[in-house]
């Protein structure tokens, strides 16, 4: 339970950090706004031409009598829009992070410098195109994992009682875990930590991850809210990444709320985790 509260505090600390650094917050809003406009345009197009798309995809229903043809195609149109809306919620964070890679990378570095006792921020040393490629590749892998969980939970949703009570709660925890992975990746990729190692780190502190990611997942159900919370979420995830790696956090000369459990560091002389 201690880690659960610590995770939530990192979320609040990230929001407070960007509130004290207005310029960084302003730049951090841009990727979310761009993504929101793109997704809104796609959903409007789906609402306007979704029925035509369904009609084109179901020519076998042209000869059906009324009202069955209209009911069938209306149902498929509604399902198509619902799937588009679900996909937009699931992928919003990954796409925003990809579009805003330079913005969030800069924000994360400034958080590292601000809380590091020596003012040092790790750097990957890779060109921007390489960082974008790694981010896109890893985000796709996470989206696939999240989609598999989504299919499983969707199937469990048909179980009486359990499907209407426990499954939605589990869904928020699962979403929070993957959301946290995407956000901490900004800081951990600069430290050359591969996806598999990142997942191992997060699984070793599940309650910390849930405390950070689950309330954020609930908030991110509304994409417009996600736009305003994203910069602070990246800042908070950077602080939590330092905790996961056992790095010291110095906030205004006072030690941060760093948990006692730290991830073991590679022995002296061993290479750092590579990409």
C-alpha positions in Angstrom: 0.0 0.0 0.0 2.9 2.3 0.6 4.0 2.0 -3.0 0.5 2.6 -4.2 0.5 6.0 -2.4 4.0 6.8 -3.6 2.9 6.2 -7.2 0.0 8.7 -6.8 2.4 11.2 -5.2 4.7 11.0 -8.3 1.7 11.8 -10.4 0.9 14.9 -8.3 4.6 15.9 -8.2 4.8 15.9 -11.9 1.8 18.1 -12.2 3.2 20.5 -9.6 6.6 20.5 -11.5 5.0 21.7 -14.8 2.9 24.2 -12.9 6.1 25.8 -11.6 7.7 25.7 -15.1 5.1 27.4 -17.3 7.2 27.5 -20.4 7.8 23.7 -20.4 4.1 23.2 -19.7 3.1 25.3 -22.7 5.5 23.4 -25.1 4.3 20.1 -23.6 0.7 20.9 -24.6 1.4 21.2 -28.3 1.7 17.4 -29.1 -1.5 16.6 -27.3 -3.4 19.4 -29.1 -2.1 18.2 -32.5 -3.1 14.6 -31.7 -6.5 15.7 -30.4 -7.2 17.6 -33.7 -6.1 14.7 -35.8 -8.2 12.2 -33.9 -11.2 14.5 -33.8 -11.0 14.9 -37.6 -10.8 11.1 -38.1 -13.8 10.5 -35.8 -15.9 13.2 -37.6 -15.0 11.6 -40.9 -16.0 8.2 -39.6 -19.3 9.6 -38.3 -20.0 11.3 -41.7 -19.0 8.5 -44.0 -19.1 5.5 -41.8 -22.5 4.4 -43.2 -21.2 4.7 -46.8 -18.2 2.6 -45.9 -20.4 -0.1 -44.3 -22.7 -0.1 -47.4 -19.6 -0.6 -49.6 -18.4 -3.4 -47.5 -21.7 -5.3 -47.3 -23.0 -5.5 -50.9 -24.7 -8.8 -50.1 -27.3 -6.9 -48.1 -28.4 -4.7 -51.0 -31.3 -7.1 -51.8 -32.5 -7.4 -48.2 -36.0 -6.2 -47.5 -36.7 -3.3 -45.2 -36.2 -2.9 -42.3 -33.5 -5.6 -42.0 -31.0 -4.0 -44.3 -31.2 -0.7 -42.4 -31.0 -2.3 -39.0 -28.0 -4.5 -40.0 -26.0 -1.7 -41.6 -27.0 0.7 -38.8 -25.7 -1.7 -36.2 -22.4 -2.2 -38.1 -22.0 1.6 -38.5 -22.4 2.0 -34.7 -19.9 -0.8 -34.0 -17.5 0.7 -36.4 -17.7 4.1 -34.7 -17.4 2.5 -31.3 -14.3 0.6 -32.3 -12.8 3.9 -33.7 -13.5 5.6 -30.5 -12.0 2.8 -28.4 -8.9 2.7 -30.7 -8.5 6.5 -30.2 -8.5 6.1 -26.4 -6.1 3.2 -26.4 -3.6 4.8 -28.8 -3.9 8.5 -27.8 -1.0 8.4 -25.4 1.3 6.4 -27.8 0.6 8.7 -30.7 1.0 11.9 -28.6 4.4 10.7 -27.3 5.5 9.8 -30.8 4.5 13.2 -32.2 5.9 15.0 -29.1 9.1 13.0 -28.8 11.4 16.1 -29.0 9.1 18.1 -26.7 8.8 15.4 -24.0 12.5 14.4 -24.3 13.4 18.0 -23.5 10.9 18.2 -20.7 12.1 15.0 -19.2 15.8 16.1 -19.3 14.9 19.3 -17.5 13.1 17.3 -14.8 16.2 15.1 -14.4 18.5 18.1 -14.1 16.2 19.8 -11.6 16.0 16.9 -9.2 19.5 15.4 -9.7 21.9 16.3 -6.9 24.7 17.0 -9.5 22.4 18.6 -12.1 23.1 15.8 -14.6 20.6 14.4 -17.1 21.4 11.1 -18.9 21.4 11.4 -22.7 21.0 8.6 -25.3 23.5 10.1 -27.8 21.3 8.8 -30.6 20.1 10.9 -33.6 16.5 12.0 -33.5 15.4 9.6 -36.3 16.8 6.7 -34.4 15.0 7.7 -31.2 11.7 8.1 -33.2 12.1 4.7 -34.7 12.8 3.0 -31.3 9.8 4.9 -29.8 7.5 3.8 -32.6 8.6 0.2 -32.5 8.3 -0.1 -28.7 4.9 1.7 -28.7 3.6 -0.7 -31.3 4.7 -3.7 -29.2 2.9 -2.2 -26.2 -0.3 -1.5 -28.2 -0.3 -5.1 -29.3 0.1 -6.3 -25.7 -2.7 -4.0 -24.6 -5.0 -5.1 -27.4 -4.5 -8.8 -26.4 -5.5 -7.9 -22.8 -8.4 -5.9 -24.2 -9.7 -9.0 -26.2 -9.3 -11.2 -23.1 -11.2 -8.7 -20.8 -13.8 -8.2 -23.5 -14.5 -11.9 -23.5 -14.6 -12.0 -19.7 -17.1 -9.2 -19.8 -19.8 -11.7 -20.8 -19.4 -13.6 -17.5 -22.5 -12.7 -15.4 -21.8 -10.4 -12.4 -18.0 -10.7 -12.7 -18.0 -9.2 -16.2 -19.9 -6.1 -15.0 -18.0 -5.6 -11.7 -14.5 -7.0 -11.5 -13.6 -6.9 -15.2 -13.9 -3.1 -15.6 -11.7 -2.5 -12.5 -9.1 -5.0 -13.8 -9.3 -3.1 -17.2 -8.3 0.2 -15.5 -5.4 -1.4 -13.7 -4.2 -3.0 -17.0 -4.5 0.2 -18.9 -2.7 2.1 -16.1 0.2 -0.3 -16.3 0.7 0.1 -20.0 0.1 3.8 -19.8 2.9 4.1 -17.2 5.2 2.0 -19.4 4.7 4.5 -22.3 5.3 7.5 -20.1 8.4 6.2 -18.2 9.8 5.1 -21.6 10.7 8.8 -22.3 13.2 8.8 -19.4 14.3 5.2 -19.6 15.0 5.2 -23.3 17.5 8.1 -22.6 19.2 5.7 -20.2 19.4 3.0 -23.0 17.0 0.7 -21.1 15.3 -1.8 -23.5 11.6 -2.5 -23.5 12.0 -6.0 -21.9 14.0 -4.5 -19.1 11.5 -1.7 -18.7 8.7 -4.2 -18.3 10.7 -6.1 -15.7 11.3 -2.9 -13.7 7.6 -2.1 -13.8 6.5 -5.6 -12.8 8.9 -5.5 -9.9 6.9 -2.5 -8.4 3.3 -3.2 -9.6 1.6 -1.3 -6.8 3.8 1.8 -7.5 2.9 1.6 -11.2 -0.8 1.2 -10.4 -0.8 4.1 -8.0 0.6 6.3 -10.8 -1.1 4.9 -13.9 -4.6 3.8 -12.8 -5.9 7.3 -11.8 -4.3 8.7 -14.9 -6.0 6.0 -17.1 -9.4 7.0 -15.6 -8.6 10.7 -16.5 -7.4 9.8 -19.9 -10.8 8.4 -20.9 -11.5 12.0 -21.8 -8.9 12.9 -24.5 -9.3 16.7 -23.9 -8.3 16.1 -20.2 -5.4 14.0 -21.4 -4.0 17.0 -23.3 -3.6 19.1 -20.2 -2.4 16.3 -18.0 0.2 14.9 -20.4 3.1 17.3 -19.6 2.8 16.7 -15.9 2.4 12.9 -16.5 5.7 12.9 -18.4 7.4 14.9 -15.5 6.0 12.5 -12.9 7.0 9.5 -14.9 10.5 10.8 -15.0 10.6 11.1 -11.2 9.2 7.6 -10.9 11.8 6.2 -13.4 14.6 7.6 -11.1 13.0 5.7 -8.2 12.7 2.5 -10.2 16.5 2.7 -11.0 17.5 3.7 -7.5 18.6 7.2 -8.5 18.6 9.9 -5.9 15.9 12.5 -6.1 16.7 15.9 -4.6 13.7 18.2 -4.5 14.7 21.7 -3.2 17.5 20.3 -1.2 15.4 17.7 0.5 15.3 14.0 -0.4 12.3 13.0 -2.4 9.9 10.2 -1.4 12.2 7.5 -2.7 11.1 4.0 -1.8 13.5 1.7 0.0 13.3 -0.9 -2.7 15.7 -0.2 -5.6 16.3 -2.1 -8.8 19.7 -3.8 -8.7 22.3 -2.0 -10.8 24.7 -3.8 -13.2 27.9 -4.9 -11.5 31.0 -2.8 -12.1 32.4 -3.2 -15.6 29.1 -4.6 -17.0 27.6 -2.8 -20.0 24.5 -0.8 -19.4 21.3 -2.2 -20.9 21.4 -1.5 -24.7 18.8 -0.8 -27.2 
